[in-house]
Amino acid sequence: KAEAAATDGVSTALRALAFKEKAFGRDYHGLAPTLQKLAHAYKAAGDVIGNRQTLERAALLASKHYGDEHALTAAAYNNLGAACHRCGEHDDACAAFAKALKVAHEARGGRAFHPAEPREA
């Protein structure tokens, strides 16, 4: 039953992505949330390769549209790093996490991170 629900989740997310790509194009920046939902569906279905590939596309899309000084780009690369780690691709995971940290640092205007600092939602 859970397996069928996960497969349905992937199918639903793929249909939503196809619809939005047809309406807005493959490079539309608004695809990022849809790609995140698809990646989550792949993860729930146990498809680590589909999860990784989808998050890689989301990271490239974020970098292209938001630039390498934006928090959304940092989050996208962080998610990609986690996906690479789940696939056992540790060098790629390290590279994605390093990119996420660099972008996050730039997004903060070069200010250091402080654990006690309140976080923005």
Residue pairs with C-beta under 8 A, 6 or more apart in sequence:
3 45
6 41
6 44
6 45
6 46
7 45
9 40
9 41
9 44
9 45
10 38
10 41
10 42
10 45
10 47
10 50
12 41
13 34
13 37
13 38
13 40
13 41
14 38
16 34
16 37
16 38
17 31
17 34
17 35
17 38
20 28
20 30
20 31
20 34
21 28
21 31
24 30
24 31
27 61
27 64
27 65
29 61
29 64
29 65
29 66
31 58
31 61
32 58
32 61
32 62
32 72
32 76
35 54
35 55
35 57
35 58
35 61
36 55
36 58
36 79
38 50
38 54
39 50
39 51
39 54
39 55
39 58
39 79
39 83
42 48
42 50
42 51
42 54
43 51
43 83
43 86
48 83
48 86
48 87
49 87
51 83
51 86
52 80
52 83
52 84
52 86
52 87
52 89
55 76
55 79
55 80
55 83
56 80
56 83
58 76
58 79
58 80
59 73
59 76
59 77
59 79
59 80
59 96
61 76
62 70
62 72
62 73
62 75
62 76
62 77
63 73
63 76
63 77
66 72
66 73
67 73
68 102
68 103
68 106
69 103
69 106
69 107
70 103
70 107
71 104
71 107
73 103
73 107
74 100
74 101
74 103
74 104
74 107
75 100
76 100
77 96
77 97
77 99
77 100
77 103
78 96
78 97
78 100
80 96
80 100
81 93
81 94
81 95
81 96
81 97
81 100
82 93
84 90
84 92
84 93
84 96
85 93
104 113
105 113
